[in-house]
Amino acid sequence: MAAAIALSAPAWGQDVDGSTRTLGTITVTGGRPTSLPTQIPTTIEGTTREQIEATVNATDAEDALKYLPSLVVRKRYIGDYNHAVLATRASGTGNSARSMVYADGIPLSNLLGNGATFAPRWGMVSPEEIERVDVLYGPFSAAYPGNSVGAVVDYVTRMPEKFEAHVKLSGAAGRFEQYGSSSSPSANQLDLSLGGRNGDWSWWLSANRTHSKGQALVFGNRLLSAGTVGSAGVPVTGAVFGLSPTNQPWWLVGGSTIYDTEQTQAKLKLAYDFSPTVRATYTLGGWNNSTYGAVDSYLRDRNGVPVYSGRVNIAGRTYNLDTPSLALAPTQNDITHTMQGLSVKSHTGGVFDWELSGSLYDYGKDQLRTPTTAQWLAGRTTDMKGTGWNTLKAAGTWRPTGSAEGVGAHVVDFGVQQDTAHLRTQVRNTAEWYAGPALTPFSQFNGNTQLQSLYAQDTWRFAKDWKTTLGLRYEHWTAYGGELGNATSVLRFNERSENHVSPKAAIAWQANGDWLFKASAGRAIRNPTVSELYQGQILGSTIVNTNPDLRPERSWTTELSAERDLKGWGVDGLLRATLFLERTKDALYSQTAANGITTIQNVDAIRTRGLELAANLYDAGIKGLELGGSLTLADSKIVANSGFPASVGAQQPRVPRVRAALLATYKPDANWAFTFGARYSGKQFGTLDNSDPNGFTYTGFSKYFVTDIRVRYRIDKQWSAAVGIDNLNNYRYWAFHPYPQRTFVAELKFDL
């Protein structure tokens, strides 16, 4: 695809300038190097800063992934901080722990849990600081834990070689119409950054502010069958009749979680060159988020006054808006997170290079407030202060012959890693939900996991046109300090630990100047996250819906690729076809057991097989026209599940059979770029047994076809402007919550 030209290039092993191809590896010319192991002959895709600026209406860092093959980010509005989960070939938007996201090698993935509320911390990267984004598909590198089973994403951010400064002002506006909700979502952003180099020091300072107003994301509802026939309750009008995902009739009574969000991000990066080949880099990032979730009731009494709570009468039936939980309730979320990273690396390119690095991500403040009473007086606070993760790494690269090229050349990567995650969640009652002090305890969830790893992999060019990589990863996983509490007691869990070994292998054959063939296979162990182990409920002195003995997910993934340089066919372009197969045992999903209790359980086996096609054409029949696209076909089935036999044979939740993307960019000269993009996803299900066929409704998962346009104009050397429309065709689609409808975007940028 046109937005992914640079990393269709890596898939082919092409230089960034498009000059050479070398047996399925990538050579980076210019810019900062990726942290991905690019010497491995497997699928790597991505995009550069120049391509993002020309083709993507990028308001958040995750937008850079919008048109890459098989990737989908569940972004519900500009600045979505808690549900923007990444989906990959064989993993849906409910499987956040099955992919890894890094910024300059610092992990942004939130591996404290697995699900929509554990999205990567995208807010720690602003679109303006991105140099490029690289994506490694599948668990084929021994350098990454089993969470890489879907993909590894690495954001490479700016580090200037001379003084530079940038200012960008952008805005977005749209309309949203759904059920009885009608609003005008909008956003404005200001990006400021400057950096430079002074002797052996280089530095970068950046700040970003985003203020956005989103559409209603949650819709209060009551099933028609839950009403009692009669005249009791306040007579109301305005309720909207509809069908639930299981096609049960229900009433929609209002929209809520209408977010008004203000986010600020600031970052300092310092680098010092001890020598021409040894550099130390320090990164400090801060992210602040304040979000108020408003409520809009559709219901009106006889006097036209909105009704938010109590017993109401809709069309001759009585419903209680307060139980079993509030149908309509506001929220307030205040967050301050910090990220730090320090690394010292050598980059000689000779016989031996090394790296020492560490990172720390800290929830300095993370508090959610919600009311629990009909009058919106008393409520609860959920405080996650003290939550976070940290990493340590020592790694080396050995080239026995002093080079990565030539027959007989070896590149041996090895290292030791430690990744630790801490979950601290205190839920307390408060007399005044919005600003009152936290008082009596309601529940708590605490625990830790630690992964200690050793890995080694050898990439060997054993013949002129052949290259292979063999790797092995050993992991020692520990879960400790687990606690689950209610208002009166705390139950503690025993420490547990496991050891696992994950082999990796890849091979590439350059058949001739036009054809390259590759095969990769790897095992991945995705250990249970802290929240999967320790979040639950206590009844009396018994834990009823958590399982501290969950087994880890065990996946074997294989892919076979054929890549073609289209110049042999008289076309300047690249074509790739990849067959992939993944079999996962003990997949971790929420399901209801035979005793009626819903909890995280192990699904015995899920099998996914599919085909991914990706193509890029440059000067495609018209000078300046670039065309690209991808098509992913996936057959993902639950093949064994003793805990829920009705799900056997069903489609894996949130993994559609078809995904596709198309991007066309026309550049008539050096100043103008006109882009048209399209994205498609087939029918999805949200339940293990596929009992939710109605995707076009609240809590449903629908198919979609969305088109986007963008026009960018470089006014002069310093100034540029762009306008665009996302969801041009105003498609109304869902992933539990509604996605944005037609949105207009404009930006003005100054570069010095």
N, C-alpha and C positions, 0 to 999 in steps of 0.2 A: 504494500500500500504506500501511497505517496508519503504519508506521514512517517512511515517506517523505513524510508529508503536506506538510512545509515545502517539499520540493523537487519534489513534483508542483506545488506552488505556483510555484517558480521556473520550471518548465517552461512554466507558463501565464503567467508574469510577474506572479504574485500577490504582494502584500505578505505578510510573515510573519504579520501579523494577519488575513490573508484578506480585506482590504477592497477591493482594486482589482486589475484586470488591465490591463496596458499592452503590447500588441503583442509578446508573446513575450519580454519581458525581466523582470528581477527587481529589486524594490526591497527592500532590507534595512532593517527597522525594528528598532532595538535590537540589542545585541550587537556583536561585532567584525565588520567587513566581510570578505567572502571575497576572496581574491586572484584568483579566476576572473573572466574578462571577461564579466560577466553581461549586458552590453548586446547581445551577439551573439544573434540569434534562432535558437537551436538547442537541443538537448535538454540540460537540466541537471536532475539529481535530487539528493536528499540527505535528511538528517535532522538533528534538533536534539537538544541535550542532554536536554531534557524528554522527548522521544519515546524516546530511548535508555534513559533511566532507567525509563520505564514499560513498555517492550515487549521489551527485549533483555537476555538473560543475558550481559552484556558483561564478560568477564574479560581481554580484550586489545583494543587499539585497533582491530584489524581487524574485530572483531565488530560494529562500528557499520555495516558494509557488508552484513551478513548477508542482509537482505531487499530490497536495492535491485535494480532490474531488471537482469537479464543479468550480474550480478557474482557471482563465486564466489572465495572465498579458501580455499586448500588448507591448512587448519589441522588439524594432526594431534593436538595436545594443547595444554593451557594453557601459554602461554609458548613456543610453537613459534617459534624464532628463525632457523632456516636453511632452512625449506621452505615457509613460508606465502606462496605466490605468488598474485598476483591474476590471475584470468581474466576476459575481457570477451566481448563479442558474438562476435567473429571470431578470438579468440586464446585458447588453452588455458592450463592451469596449467604448461606447459613454456615459456611465452613471457613471462618476467618483464620483458624489455626492451621490451615493446609496451604499456606503461602507465606513467604518472607518478604518484607519490605525494608530496605536500608536507605540511608542518606549518607553518602561518603563512607560506607562501611559501618555506620552506627545504626543499630536496629530500631525501626519505627513500628514494627509489628507488635501488637498487643497480645502476647501469648498468655495472658492471665485467664483467658476464657476462649470459647469457640462459639461465635454467633454474631448477630448484628451489632450488639453493644460493645464488641471488642474489635472495632475497626482499627486499622493502622493509624498512627498519629500523623496524618497527612499535614495537619496545620503547622508542623515543625519545618515545612519546606514551602516557600512561596514560589509561584510559577516563574517569577522574574529571576530567581537565583539559579534556575536549572541550567546546567550546561548540556546535559543529555540524560536519557534514561535507558538503561539496559535491562533486558529480561532474559533470564535463563529458564527454559521450560523443563520441568521435571526434576527428579531427585538424582541427577547424574553426576554431581560433584560431591566428593567425600568431605569437602570443606564446610558443608552446611548440614544442620540437623534435619530430622525427618519431617519437620514442618515445611520443608522445601518441596514436598511431594507434588504440589501444583506448579509453583513457579517461584523464582527469586527475582525480585525487582530491586535495582540499585539506582538511586538518584545521584548523579554526579553534579555537584553544585559549583558555582563560579569561584575561581581563585585567580585574580588578575596578575598580569605581568607588568603592567604600567598603570598609572592613575586613570581611573574611570569613575563616572557617576551616572546614575540612571534615576529617572522619575517616571512613573506611570500612573495615570488616573483613568479609572474605568468604571463603567456602570452597566447595570442590567435591569430590565423591566419586562413584565409579562402579565398575562391574565390567567386566572384559574377559575374554572367552573366545574363543580362536582356536587351532586345531590343538592343540598340547599346552600352550599358554600359558594361565595363569589368574592374574589379578592384580587389584588394587584401585587403579586410578589415582586420585590425589587432588591437591588444591592448596589452598593458603591464601594470602591476599593482605592486605596492609595498605597503605592509601593515606592520606597526610597532606598537607594543603595549606593554605596561608594566603596572603592577599594584601590589598592595600589601596591607597589613594591618599592622598598627602600633598602638597597644593599642585599643582605641575606634575609631580610624580613619581608614578608608579604602579608597583607591584611584585607579583611572584608567586613564591612558593617552594613546591615540591612534591617529594615523595619517595614512592616505591612499592617495595615488596618483594613478590616472588612466589616461593614455593617449590612446585614441582610434581613429581609422580611420574607418568610416563606409562606407556603400555602398550608391549609389544614392537612395534617398527617394522620390524625386519629379521628374516627367517627363513632360517637356514642351510638349504641344500638341496643335494641331489645327484640328477641325473637317473637314473632306473632303468637306462637304457641305459649309463650310465657305470660301472656296477659290473661286476666280473669274477666270473663264476660260480666258486664254490669255497668252501673253508673257511678261507682265510687271514684274518687280522685278528681283533680282539677281538670276540667275539660280543656284541651289544647288543640291547636291547629298547627300545621307546618311540618309535621313529621313526613319524611320521604319513604315511600314503600320501595323495597328492593329484595334481592335474593342474596343470601350468604354464599360463601364459596362452595358449600355443600348443597346449594339450591334450596335452602330453607327460607321461607318468607320471613322478613324482618323489617323493623322500622329503624330508620336512621334519624336520630333526634338532634344531632349537632356535630359541629367540627371542633376539634381541640388540637393541642400541640401545634398551635399556629405560632411558629417560632419568630421572635425578634432577637436576633443574635448580633453581638458585637465581639469581634475577635481582634486581638493584636498579637503580632509576632515580632520578635527582635532576635538578631543573631550576630555574634561576633566570631570570626574565624581568624586565627593567627597561624602563620607558618614560618619556621626558621630553618634555613639550610646550613647544617653543620659543615657540609661539603657539597660539591656538585652532585653527590650520589646519596646523601643521607638527609632526610627532611623530618622535622617534628611538626605536627599539626595539632592545634587545640581548637575545639568548637564549643561554644556556649550558646544555647538557644533557650528562649523563653516564650511561652505561649499562654495567653490569657483568653478566657472565653466566658462571656456572660449571656445567658439565654433565658428569656421569659417565654413560656408557652401559653398563649392566650386561648380563650374559649369563645365559641360562637354558637349559641343555641338556636335551633330552627323553630322551637316551640313557642307559641304565644297563647296567653290566656284570653278571656273574653274582652279584656281592655287593651289587648295588643302588647302587653308587657311580657318580655322574655321569661321563660321558665327554665331553670337549670336543675332543679332537684325536687324531691318529694314524690308523692303519688300523683300520677297524671292519668287522664282518660283519653285514649286515642281510638277513635272510631268504635266506641262502645266497649273497649277493653281497658282494664286498669293495669298500669305498670308502675313499678317502683324504680325511680332513677338512682336511688342510693344504695341498693343492694342487688346482687351480691357485692358489687363495687360501684363506685361513683361512675355514672355514665359520662359525666362532663366534669373535668377538673383541670385547673391551671397547674403549671410547674415552674420552678425557678432553679437554674443550674449555674453554679459559679465555679470556675476551674482556673487554676494556675499551675502549669507544669513546667519543669525545666529539664533540659537535656545537656549532657556534657560528654565530650569524647576527646581522648588524647591518644596519639599514635606517633611512633617513630619508625620510619621505614627507610630501607636502602633500595635503590633502584639502579643498580649498575648495569643490569642486563647481561652480566657475565656469569662466572661460575656459581656464585652464591649471593642471594639477597635474603633479607630478613625483615620481620615486622614484630613490634610489640605494641599492643593497643588495649585500651579499656574504655568502657562507656558506662554512663549512669543516667537513668531516666527516673524522675521523681515526681510523684503527685504531691506537690507542696500544699495544694488546696484542691479539693474535688467534692463538692457538696450539692446534693439534689434535694429540693424541698417540694413536698406535695401535700395537699389537704386530704384529710380522711373523713371529714364530716360534711354533711349537706350544706351547712352554712359557710363552708370554706374558712373555718376558724382554726380548730385544732388540726394537727397534721403530723408528718414524720419527716425527719431529716436522714439522708443517707450520706455518710461521711466516709470517704476513701483516703483520707490523709495517711501518708506512710506507705501507700501502695507504690510499686514501681519495679524496675528490673535493672540489673547490671551485668556487664560482660567483661571477660578478660581473655586475651588471646596472645599467644606467641607462635609465630609461624615462620617458615623458611621456604626458599625455592633453590634447588640445587640443579645446576646444568653441568653434568660431568665433562662435556666437551666444550663448555663455555659458550654454547649457542643453542638456540631452540630449533635451528634449521639444519638441513643436511641429513643424509641417510645415517642412521645410527644415533642421532641426537636424542637425548632424554631431557625431560623437564620433570623434576621430582618435587612435588609440593607436599609439605607435612606441617603439622601443628598440633597444639594443645589448646583447648578452649574450656571456659567455664561460663555458663549462663544461669543466672539466678533470678527468680521471680518471687515477689512478695505481694500477697493480697491482704488488705486490711479494710474491712467493711463494717461500720458500726451504724445500725439503724436505731434511731431513738424517737420517742414521742415528743411533741412540742405543743404548747398551748396556743401558739399563733404560728401557722404554717409558714408564712412568708418571711418573718424576721425574728421569731421568738427563739429563745435558747433551747438547745437540745436538753431534754429532761430524762425521763425514765427509759431504760433500754427496751427495745422491742425484739431485735435480733442482731446477730453478728456472725460474720464469716471471715475467718483468718486462716492463712496457711502459706506454705512456701514450697517451691520446687526448685531443684538444681540439676543441671545437666553438665557433667564433666566428660570431655570428649578428647580422643586421640584420633588423628587421621593421617593418611598418606595416600598419594596417588602419583602415578608415573605415566607421563605422556611420552610415547616412544615412536619416533619415525623409523620403523624397522625396514622400510623399503622406499624407493623413490616416490611412489604414488600411494603409499599406505601410512596411516598413523593410527595409533591406538592409545587408549587411556585405561589403566586398571587402578582402582582405588578401593580402600577399605576404611571404614569408620567404626570405631569402638566407642560406646557410650555407657556411662554409669549415671543412672537417673535416680534421684531421691525426692520423696515427698515427705515433709516434716512440718511440725507445728500446726497441724490442722485442728481447727476449732469451729464448732457450730453451736450457737447459743440462741435462746429465746429470752423472754422477759425474766425468767426465774432461774435458769440453769445454763451451764455450758458443758458440752460434751467434747472430749478431746480424742483425737485419732492417733493410732500408733504410727510411728515412722515406717515407711516402706521404701524399698529400693529394688532396682532391676538393672541388669546388664544386657546390652544388645550389640550385635555386630551387623553392619550394613555394607555389603559389597557393591561396587559400581564398575561399569565397563562401558567403553565406547570405542568404535572403530570407524575409520573413514577411508574411502578409496576414490582417488581422482582418476576416473576411467579414461578421460581425455580432457581437452581444454574446455569442453562444454558441460560435461556431466560429472557430478560428484554424488557419491552414495555414502550414507552414514547409518550406523545402527548404535543404539544406546540401551542400556538396561541398568536398573538400580533398585535396591531395596530401601525403604524408608520406614522408620519407626516414629510415629506421631504419638508421644506420651500424653496422657490426660493432663489438662490444665488445672490450675488451682481451683477455679470456680466449678469445673466439672466434678472435681473430687469432693469439695467441701461446702457447696451451697445447697441448702435443703431446708428441712423443717423438723422441729422437735414436737412430738405429741407426748405429753407426760415426760418420761425419761427415755423415750425411744425415738431414734432418727428414722423418719418414715420415707423420705424421698431423696436420699443421697447414697452414693455407693463409693466409699473410699478404696474399694478393691477393683475399680475399673481396670480392664486390660488395655494396653496401648493398641492403637491402630497399626497394622502391619501391611504395608503395600509393596507390591512388585510392579514396577512400571517399565514398559519397553516401547521404544519407537524406532521406526525404520523410515529414512528420508531419502528422497531423490531430488537433487537440485540441478537446475538447468540454466546455463547462461544462454540467453536467447539471441545473442549476437550471431550464433551459427544459423539461426533462422532469419537473419536480416533485421532483427529487432533489438534495440538497446533496452535490455531488461533482464529480470531474474524471475524464476519460477521454482517453487518448492512444493512437494507433496510429501506429507508425513502420515504414516499409519501409527496409531498409538493404542496400547493395551495396558490397562491397569486393573489389578485385582487387589482389593483391600479386605482383609480379615479383621473382625472386631471393630468395625467402624463405630464411632461414637455419635449417637443421636439421642434426642429426647423421644421417649415413647412410653405408652401406658402398658404396664405389666398386667398379668392375669388378675392380680388383686385390686386393680383399678387405680393404682398409684402411678403417677407420671413422674419419671426421673430420667437422667442420662443413663443409657444402657448401651451395651455392645451389640451391634448388628453383625451377625455371623460373617456374611460375605457380600460384597458389592463388586460387580464386574463392569468395567467400562471399556469399550472398544470404539475406535473412530478413525476419521480421516480429516486431516487439516490441509487445506490448499492455500498458498499465499503467492501473490504475484505482484511485480512492480514493472511498470513500463515508463521509460524516460523519452521525452520527445516522441510521444506515441502518435505518430502520423502527422502531428502538428508541432512545429517548433515551440518549445516552452510548455507543452502539455505533459503532465505526469499523471499516470493512472496507477492505482494500486487497490488491492482488495484481498480478502480472505474469506474462506468458507470452512466451517467446522461442522462435521457430522459426527454425532456421538450417540451410541447406544449404551446407556448406563442403567443397569438393572440390579435390583436386590435379588440375589440368587439363593440366600439362606438367611433365616432369621427365626430362631427358635423362640425368642421372646415375643414375637408378633407375626405369627405365620401368615396372616392375611396380607402382609406386605410383600411376600415372596412373588417375584415376577413383575413387581411394580417398578416404575421409573424412579431413579434416585431423585429426591427432592431438589428442585431448583437447578437441575441440569437439563437443559432443553436438547432436543434431538438435532436442532439446527441453530447455528449462529453464523452471521455473515456481516461483513463490513466492506464498504467501498469508499474510496477517496479519490477525487479528481481535482488537480490543481493546474491552473493555467497561468503562466508567467510570461506575458507578452514582452516585457522588458525587465530591467533590474529594479524597477520601482513598484510595479503592480503584481499582486497575486490574488487570483480569484479561485475559491475553493468550494466544492460541493461534496458533502459527505452523507453516507447513509449507513444505518445500523439496523440489523434484524435479529430477532431471537424468536424461536418457536415456542410452542406451548410448554408450560411448566406446571409442576405441582408443588405444593408446600407440605404435603403429608406423606408419610412413608407408604401408606396403602393407596395413594392417589385418589382419596375420597373427596377431593375438593376440585371438581371439574370446572367450576365457574371462576375463572381467573380475573375477570373484569369487575371486581368489586373489592371493597375493603377487606383486608387480610388475604386476598387472593394473589395469585402469581400468573400474570398474563403473558401472551406473546406480544411482540411489538415490532413496528417498523417506523423508524425515526430518521428524518433528514435534517441536515445542518448546512448552513452556508456561511462563508466568511470572505470579506474583501479587505485586503491590506494594501496601504499605499505609503511608500517611503517618500516623504515630502522633500527632505534633503538629507545631508549626512547625519544630522542630529535628530530630526523630527520624523515621526511616523504615526499613522493613525489607522484604525481598523474598525469595521462594523460587521456584525454578524447576527444570525438568527439560529438558535438551537431549537430543535423540534419544530422545524418550519411547517410541517404538515399538521401540527397540533394534535398528535396522536395521544390518546388518553390510555396510559398503561400503568401497571401495578407490579410491585414486589412487596406484598403485604401492605405497604403505604403507597400512595400515588406518587409517581414521578412528576417532574415539572412539565407543564404544558408549554406552549410557544413562548420563547423568551428572546428578547432583543438585547444585544450586547454592543457596546461601543467603548473604544479606548483611545487614549492619546499618550504618546510616549516620547521622552527626550533622553537621548544618550550623549554623553560627553566623553 
